[in-house]
Amino acid sequence: MSEPDVMAILAKRITLARLRKGLSQQDLAKEAGSTYQTIWRIEKGMHKDASVLLVRALARALGVSVDYLVNTYDEDSQREAGVEVVGAAHDTGSTAATETGMAV
């Protein structure tokens, strides 16, 4: 996956997770220790160099994993293939995929 693809996924997933949590961009910025402008730029796809520390802070504030935000395990493709993605909604530091109860 190319860097622009990852940044587009990051933008989409941050926006979706923020809206699900009922947070404004200002609220998310405050919870993540960032600025409104940075959140706005990420969500608009204009922020091309989000640091690992920023992404981790956003994941924690949103209650999701970094893996989910950047689609580390291509979770959409796994769901389409019938693989259950476990841990995507938690900041556990890792995401595991299982199929019919067996670890992959």
C-alpha positions as protocol buffer text, in pm:
chain_id: "A"
residue {
  index: 1
  type: MET
  ca { x: 0 y: 0 z: 0 }
}
residue {
  index: 2
  type: SER
  ca { x: 145 y: 338 z: -97 }
}
residue {
  index: 3
  type: GLU
  ca { x: 188 y: 631 z: 139 }
}
residue {
  index: 4
  type: PRO
  ca { x: -95 y: 836 z: -23 }
}
residue {
  index: 5
  type: ASP
  ca { x: -329 y: 538 z: 24 }
}
residue {
  index: 6
  type: VAL
  ca { x: -237 y: 511 z: 392 }
}
residue {
  index: 7
  type: MET
  ca { x: -294 y: 883 z: 445 }
}
residue {
  index: 8
  type: ALA
  ca { x: -635 y: 864 z: 271 }
}
residue {
  index: 9
  type: ILE
  ca { x: -734 y: 569 z: 491 }
}
residue {
  index: 10
  type: LEU
  ca { x: -604 y: 751 z: 799 }
}
residue {
  index: 11
  type: ALA
  ca { x: -811 y: 1059 z: 712 }
}
residue {
  index: 12
  type: LYS
  ca { x: -1127 y: 856 z: 655 }
}
residue {
  index: 13
  type: ARG
  ca { x: -1092 y: 644 z: 968 }
}
residue {
  index: 14
  type: ILE
  ca { x: -1009 y: 934 z: 1198 }
}
residue {
  index: 15
  type: THR
  ca { x: -1314 y: 1120 z: 1071 }
}
residue {
  index: 16
  type: LEU
  ca { x: -1541 y: 816 z: 1111 }
}
residue {
  index: 17
  type: ALA
  ca { x: -1411 y: 730 z: 1459 }
}
residue {
  index: 18
  type: ARG
  ca { x: -1439 y: 1093 z: 1570 }
}
residue {
  index: 19
  type: LEU
  ca { x: -1799 y: 1119 z: 1450 }
}
residue {
  index: 20
  type: ARG
  ca { x: -1890 y: 784 z: 1612 }
}
residue {
  index: 21
  type: LYS
  ca { x: -1757 y: 918 z: 1940 }
}
residue {
  index: 22
  type: GLY
  ca { x: -1950 y: 1242 z: 1899 }
}
residue {
  index: 23
  type: LEU
  ca { x: -1638 y: 1458 z: 1911 }
}
residue {
  index: 24
  type: SER
  ca { x: -1573 y: 1782 z: 1728 }
}
residue {
  index: 25
  type: GLN
  ca { x: -1235 y: 1836 z: 1566 }
}
residue {
  index: 26
  type: GLN
  ca { x: -1156 y: 2075 z: 1851 }
}
residue {
  index: 27
  type: ASP
  ca { x: -1250 y: 1811 z: 2112 }
}
residue {
  index: 28
  type: LEU
  ca { x: -1033 y: 1548 z: 1943 }
}
residue {
  index: 29
  type: ALA
  ca { x: -741 y: 1787 z: 1917 }
}
residue {
  index: 30
  type: LYS
  ca { x: -763 y: 1863 z: 2288 }
}
residue {
  index: 31
  type: GLU
  ca { x: -789 y: 1495 z: 2388 }
}
residue {
  index: 32
  type: ALA
  ca { x: -496 y: 1401 z: 2162 }
}
residue {
  index: 33
  type: GLY
  ca { x: -278 y: 1695 z: 2264 }
}
residue {
  index: 34
  type: SER
  ca { x: -281 y: 1839 z: 1914 }
}
residue {
  index: 35
  type: THR
  ca { x: -435 y: 2139 z: 1739 }
}
residue {
  index: 36
  type: TYR
  ca { x: -763 y: 2185 z: 1558 }
}
residue {
  index: 37
  type: GLN
  ca { x: -569 y: 2282 z: 1244 }
}
residue {
  index: 38
  type: THR
  ca { x: -377 y: 1955 z: 1247 }
}
residue {
  index: 39
  type: ILE
  ca { x: -694 y: 1747 z: 1284 }
}
residue {
  index: 40
  type: TRP
  ca { x: -865 y: 1948 z: 1009 }
}
residue {
  index: 41
  type: ARG
  ca { x: -567 y: 1903 z: 774 }
}
residue {
  index: 42
  type: ILE
  ca { x: -549 y: 1527 z: 841 }
}
residue {
  index: 43
  type: GLU
  ca { x: -921 y: 1479 z: 780 }
}
residue {
  index: 44
  type: LYS
  ca { x: -904 y: 1685 z: 459 }
}
residue {
  index: 45
  type: GLY
  ca { x: -607 y: 1483 z: 333 }
}
residue {
  index: 46
  type: MET
  ca { x: -378 y: 1784 z: 343 }
}
residue {
  index: 47
  type: HIS
  ca { x: -147 y: 1662 z: 622 }
}
residue {
  index: 48
  type: LYS
  ca { x: 103 y: 1433 z: 451 }
}
residue {
  index: 49
  type: ASP
  ca { x: 341 y: 1352 z: 735 }
}
residue {
  index: 50
  type: ALA
  ca { x: 155 y: 1248 z: 1049 }
}
residue {
  index: 51
  type: SER
  ca { x: 404 y: 1128 z: 1308 }
}
residue {
  index: 52
  type: VAL
  ca { x: 373 y: 794 z: 1481 }
}
residue {
  index: 53
  type: LEU
  ca { x: 332 y: 976 z: 1814 }
}
residue {
  index: 54
  type: LEU
  ca { x: 44 y: 1184 z: 1675 }
}
residue {
  index: 55
  type: VAL
  ca { x: -131 y: 881 z: 1525 }
}
residue {
  index: 56
  type: ARG
  ca { x: -90 y: 693 z: 1854 }
}
residue {
  index: 57
  type: ALA
  ca { x: -236 y: 987 z: 2050 }
}
residue {
  index: 58
  type: LEU
  ca { x: -530 y: 1008 z: 1808 }
}
residue {
  index: 59
  type: ALA
  ca { x: -591 y: 633 z: 1834 }
}
residue {
  index: 60
  type: ARG
  ca { x: -599 y: 654 z: 2214 }
}
residue {
  index: 61
  type: ALA
  ca { x: -832 y: 955 z: 2211 }
}
residue {
  index: 62
  type: LEU
  ca { x: -1064 y: 776 z: 1967 }
}
residue {
  index: 63
  type: GLY
  ca { x: -1054 y: 439 z: 2145 }
}
residue {
  index: 64
  type: VAL
  ca { x: -920 y: 251 z: 1844 }
}
residue {
  index: 65
  type: SER
  ca { x: -588 y: 89 z: 1756 }
}
residue {
  index: 66
  type: VAL
  ca { x: -315 y: 245 z: 1544 }
}
residue {
  index: 67
  type: ASP
  ca { x: -344 y: -67 z: 1328 }
}
residue {
  index: 68
  type: TYR
  ca { x: -708 y: 18 z: 1258 }
}
residue {
  index: 69
  type: LEU
  ca { x: -632 y: 382 z: 1173 }
}
residue {
  index: 70
  type: VAL
  ca { x: -367 y: 294 z: 916 }
}
residue {
  index: 71
  type: ASN
  ca { x: -525 y: -35 z: 800 }
}
residue {
  index: 72
  type: THR
  ca { x: -216 y: -239 z: 887 }
}
residue {
  index: 73
  type: TYR
  ca { x: -389 y: -571 z: 830 }
}
residue {
  index: 74
  type: ASP
  ca { x: -613 y: -464 z: 539 }
}
residue {
  index: 75
  type: GLU
  ca { x: -919 y: -523 z: 757 }
}
residue {
  index: 76
  type: ASP
  ca { x: -1172 y: -435 z: 486 }
}
residue {
  index: 77
  type: SER
  ca { x: -1036 y: -711 z: 261 }
}
residue {
  index: 78
  type: GLN
  ca { x: -1033 y: -956 z: 551 }
}
residue {
  index: 79
  type: ARG
  ca { x: -1399 y: -885 z: 631 }
}
residue {
  index: 80
  type: GLU
  ca { x: -1493 y: -933 z: 263 }
}
residue {
  index: 81
  type: ALA
  ca { x: -1315 y: -1271 z: 271 }
}
residue {
  index: 82
  type: GLY
  ca { x: -1512 y: -1378 z: 579 }
}
residue {
  index: 83
  type: VAL
  ca { x: -1230 y: -1334 z: 829 }
}
residue {
  index: 84
  type: GLU
  ca { x: -1338 y: -1180 z: 1160 }
}
residue {
  index: 85
  type: VAL
  ca { x: -1109 y: -895 z: 1265 }
}
residue {
  index: 86
  type: VAL
  ca { x: -1059 y: -893 z: 1642 }
}
residue {
  index: 87
  type: GLY
  ca { x: -927 y: -598 z: 1840 }
}
residue {
  index: 88
  type: ALA
  ca { x: -979 y: -324 z: 1581 }
}
residue {
  index: 89
  type: ALA
  ca { x: -1188 y: -116 z: 1818 }
}
residue {
  index: 90
  type: HIS
  ca { x: -941 y: -126 z: 2106 }
}
residue {
  index: 91
  type: ASP
  ca { x: -602 y: 32 z: 2162 }
}
residue {
  index: 92
  type: THR
  ca { x: -430 y: -295 z: 2239 }
}
residue {
  index: 93
  type: GLY
  ca { x: -125 y: -230 z: 2028 }
}
residue {
  index: 94
  type: SER
  ca { x: -204 y: -518 z: 1794 }
}
residue {
  index: 95
  type: THR
  ca { x: -486 y: -659 z: 1591 }
}
residue {
  index: 96
  type: ALA
  ca { x: -538 y: -1031 z: 1537 }
}
residue {
  index: 97
  type: ALA
  ca { x: -751 y: -1196 z: 1274 }
}
residue {
  index: 98
  type: THR
  ca { x: -938 y: -1515 z: 1332 }
}
residue {
  index: 99
  type: GLU
  ca { x: -1141 y: -1736 z: 1108 }
}
residue {
  index: 100
  type: THR
  ca { x: -1394 y: -1977 z: 1256 }
}
residue {
  index: 101
  type: GLY
  ca { x: -1240 y: -1928 z: 1599 }
}
residue {
  index: 102
  type: MET
  ca { x: -886 y: -2025 z: 1498 }
}
residue {
  index: 103
  type: ALA
  ca { x: -598 y: -1778 z: 1515 }
}
residue {
  index: 104
  type: VAL
  ca { x: -443 y: -1690 z: 1182 }
}
